[in-house]
Every structure is written in C-alpha cells, then in structure tokens.
Amino acid sequence: MTKLLYQGHGSFRIESNDGKIIYVDPFAGEGYDVPADIILVTHEHGDHNKIDLVTLKTSCEIRRAKNMLVNGQYKSEQIDNLNIQAVPAYNKNHNINECVGYVIKVDELKIYAAGDTSETEYMSTNLSKEAIDYTLLPMDGYYNMDVNEAQKCAEIIGSKHNIPIHMKPGELFDINIAEKFKPSGALIVKPGEEIEL
C-alpha cells in the first residue's frame, strides 16, 4: 500500500508499494530518518529545501527546479518505476523560472505536489485532464494563494482527494484554515499523520 506522511508546512514523504521513499520539500516536522531514494525540491526558499535533514541512500536522486525546468521546458523523468513530471508553479512571490510543482506517478497513483503557487493556466489546460488522485495545495494567503483560491484550484483540477498544506508562515499546520478548505474530496492530514493512499 502506498503511504503518505505529512510532516507539516509544505513537507511530506511518500512510500511506494516496493519501499521507495520520496521526500518533497523537506523542512518541517519529523520523519526524515527513513533513507531517501528521491528528494524533490520545488524551489530554493529556505522552508522547502532542507536536504540536510534527510537521511540519504547512497543512490539517492535529488531533483530541484533548476534540474527540472531548463530553458523554459518542464522535464519529465523516469526514476526506477516512478515518473516525475515538473509543472508550472508561480505567483507574485515566486518566479516562474525558478519554481516548479510535480506530478508524481507512483503505484498507479498520480500525486500533484503544487509547491508554492497560486492559480496557473496549466491547472485548467493540463492538470484537469490528468485524473489526479491526490493534490496538495498551499493556502497561506501571504506568500501563496489563500484558502478560497486554493479551493477554486482544487475544483479546476478535479483531483479525487485534496489535502491542504502550507497554511501559515512559520507554523507546521493551522486547523482553522484547513477546516475552511472544502472542495470535493477535501482531506485533512495533520503533521505526523501517515495515511494509506
């Protein structure tokens, strides 16, 4: 069974059926002791790129926005049985040329890690046609979109499950914001909680 551990803020860990470990935007919370096969960094802000927190396998693959967005082209990579597709992520605080989101294909599931972003055209032109299973959206309303815009994005994308993350600067989690996020398939996961996907 594929598992997702929400570590808090914008950080989470995925474990595939065959034990592959993927960390996304390491920074917050606990649970970095399981050795990583893959680390994905959406952008280089200090609350998303703390790779030194993670225990690494010697074969660990690290992908950053600069690896996955080259000359305006969003790359797709196959790493073992996982597919990693970079997608646009941007807003007034996040340069379109320095930030990405990721669609992670693992165990027949598609997980969209939005990174730091607001609504993008790509959500309606592409992601809405992807049949995403799990979407993780930021909603702090300061560096990123607020909860209302995040709900709109969730409805545009049409993911089966929508998880609120990155809710308040300097905080792991904010239940008050999370409970205001009510698109179809809303799923609240608290820091330190691991769910089966």
C-alpha positions as CSV (number, residue, x, y, z in Angstrom):
1,M,0.0,0.0,0.0
2,T,1.3,3.5,-0.9
3,K,1.7,5.7,2.1
4,L,1.9,9.5,2.6
5,L,3.3,11.0,5.8
6,Y,2.5,14.7,6.2
7,Q,5.4,16.3,8.1
8,G,3.9,19.8,8.3
9,H,4.1,23.1,6.4
10,G,4.9,22.1,2.8
11,S,6.8,18.9,3.6
12,F,5.7,15.3,3.1
13,R,7.1,11.8,2.4
14,I,5.7,9.1,0.1
15,E,6.5,5.4,0.4
16,S,5.7,3.2,-2.6
17,N,4.5,-0.3,-2.5
18,D,8.0,-1.6,-3.1
19,G,9.5,0.6,-0.4
20,K,10.8,3.5,-2.4
21,I,11.0,6.7,-0.3
22,I,10.3,10.1,-1.8
23,Y,10.6,13.3,0.2
24,V,9.0,16.5,-1.1
25,D,10.2,20.0,0.1
26,P,12.0,18.8,3.3
27,F,11.9,21.4,6.0
28,A,9.2,20.9,8.7
29,G,8.4,18.3,11.3
30,E,9.7,14.8,11.9
31,G,10.2,11.6,10.0
32,Y,13.4,12.2,8.0
33,D,15.1,9.1,9.3
34,V,13.8,6.7,6.7
35,P,16.6,6.8,4.0
36,A,15.5,8.6,0.8
37,D,15.6,7.2,-2.7
38,I,14.4,10.5,-4.2
39,I,14.1,14.1,-2.9
40,L,12.1,16.7,-4.8
41,V,12.6,20.4,-4.2
42,T,10.0,22.7,-5.8
43,H,12.1,25.9,-5.2
44,E,15.0,27.2,-3.2
45,H,13.2,29.1,-0.5
46,G,14.6,28.1,2.9
47,D,11.3,26.5,4.0
48,H,11.4,24.0,1.1
49,N,15.0,22.9,0.6
50,K,16.5,21.5,3.8
51,I,18.0,18.4,2.2
52,D,20.5,18.1,5.1
53,L,17.6,17.0,7.4
54,V,17.1,13.8,5.3
55,T,18.9,10.5,5.7
56,L,20.1,9.7,2.2
57,K,20.7,6.4,0.5
58,T,24.0,6.4,-1.4
59,S,21.9,6.1,-4.6
60,C,19.5,8.9,-3.7
61,E,18.4,11.1,-6.6
62,I,17.8,14.8,-5.9
63,R,15.8,16.9,-8.2
64,R,15.4,20.7,-7.9
65,A,13.6,23.2,-10.0
66,K,16.9,24.0,-11.9
67,N,17.1,20.4,-13.0
68,M,13.5,20.0,-14.0
69,L,12.9,23.4,-15.7
70,V,15.5,24.0,-18.3
71,N,15.3,26.8,-20.9
72,G,11.6,27.2,-20.2
73,Q,10.9,23.4,-20.7
74,Y,9.4,21.4,-17.9
75,K,11.1,18.0,-17.8
76,S,9.7,14.5,-17.1
77,E,11.9,11.8,-15.6
78,Q,11.5,8.1,-15.0
79,I,13.4,7.1,-11.9
80,D,13.0,3.3,-11.4
81,N,9.3,2.7,-11.5
82,L,8.4,6.3,-10.6
83,N,7.6,9.1,-13.1
84,I,8.3,12.7,-12.0
85,Q,6.8,15.4,-14.2
86,A,7.6,19.1,-13.4
87,V,4.8,21.6,-14.0
88,P,4.4,25.3,-13.7
89,A,4.3,27.0,-10.2
90,Y,4.4,30.7,-9.7
91,N,2.8,33.9,-8.3
92,K,4.0,37.4,-7.3
93,N,6.3,35.9,-4.7
94,H,7.6,33.0,-6.8
95,N,9.4,33.5,-10.1
96,I,8.0,31.3,-12.9
97,N,11.6,30.5,-14.0
98,E,12.7,29.3,-10.6
99,C,9.8,27.2,-9.2
100,V,8.0,24.1,-10.2
101,G,5.3,21.7,-9.0
102,Y,5.5,18.0,-9.5
103,V,3.1,15.3,-10.7
104,I,4.4,12.1,-9.2
105,K,3.2,8.8,-10.7
106,V,3.7,6.0,-8.2
107,D,1.9,2.6,-7.9
108,E,-0.8,3.6,-10.5
109,L,-1.5,6.8,-8.5
110,K,-0.9,10.4,-9.5
111,I,0.0,12.9,-6.8
112,Y,0.2,16.6,-7.5
113,A,2.7,18.5,-5.3
114,A,1.9,22.1,-6.2
115,G,4.8,23.7,-4.4
116,D,4.4,27.4,-3.8
117,T,2.0,28.8,-6.3
118,S,-1.3,30.5,-7.0
119,E,-3.8,29.5,-9.8
120,T,-2.0,28.7,-13.0
121,E,-3.3,28.3,-16.5
122,Y,-1.7,24.8,-16.6
123,M,-4.2,23.7,-14.0
124,S,-7.1,24.1,-16.4
125,T,-5.3,23.2,-19.6
126,N,-3.5,20.2,-18.4
127,L,-3.9,19.1,-14.8
128,S,-7.7,19.0,-15.1
129,K,-7.2,16.2,-17.8
130,E,-4.7,14.2,-15.8
131,A,-7.2,12.4,-13.4
132,I,-5.1,13.3,-10.4
133,D,-5.6,11.1,-7.3
134,Y,-4.2,13.4,-4.6
135,T,-3.5,17.1,-4.8
136,L,-1.6,19.0,-2.1
137,L,-2.2,22.8,-2.2
138,P,-0.6,25.7,-0.3
139,M,-3.0,28.3,1.2
140,D,-1.3,30.7,3.5
141,G,-2.8,33.8,1.7
142,Y,0.5,35.7,2.1
143,Y,3.3,34.0,0.0
144,N,0.7,32.0,-1.9
145,M,-3.0,31.8,-2.7
146,D,-5.5,31.9,0.2
147,V,-7.9,29.2,1.1
148,N,-10.6,30.4,-1.3
149,E,-8.3,30.4,-4.3
150,A,-6.9,27.0,-3.3
151,Q,-10.5,25.7,-3.2
152,K,-11.0,27.1,-6.7
153,C,-7.8,25.5,-7.9
154,A,-8.9,22.1,-6.4
155,E,-12.2,22.4,-8.2
156,I,-10.4,23.2,-11.5
157,I,-8.0,20.3,-11.2
158,G,-10.7,17.9,-10.1
159,S,-8.5,15.6,-8.0
160,K,-10.2,12.8,-6.1
161,H,-8.6,13.9,-2.9
162,N,-7.4,17.4,-1.9
163,I,-5.0,18.0,1.0
164,P,-4.4,21.5,2.5
165,I,-0.8,22.3,3.3
166,H,1.5,25.3,3.8
167,M,-1.2,27.2,5.8
168,K,0.5,29.8,7.9
169,P,4.1,31.3,7.7
170,G,6.2,29.8,10.5
171,E,3.6,27.2,11.5
172,L,3.5,23.5,10.8
173,F,-0.3,23.5,10.5
174,D,-3.4,25.5,11.2
175,I,-6.6,23.6,11.8
176,N,-8.8,26.7,11.3
177,I,-7.5,27.3,7.8
178,A,-7.6,23.5,7.0
179,E,-11.3,23.3,8.0
180,K,-12.2,26.2,5.7
181,F,-10.9,24.3,2.7
182,K,-13.9,22.4,1.5
183,P,-13.6,21.3,-2.2
184,S,-14.9,17.9,-3.2
185,G,-12.6,15.3,-1.7
186,A,-11.1,17.5,0.9
187,L,-8.9,15.5,3.2
188,I,-7.3,17.0,6.3
189,V,-4.0,15.3,7.3
190,K,-2.2,16.6,10.4
191,P,1.5,16.8,10.9
192,G,3.0,13.4,11.9
193,E,-0.1,11.6,10.4
194,E,0.5,8.9,7.8
195,I,-2.3,7.8,5.5
196,E,-2.6,4.9,3.1
197,L,-3.4,6.1,-0.4
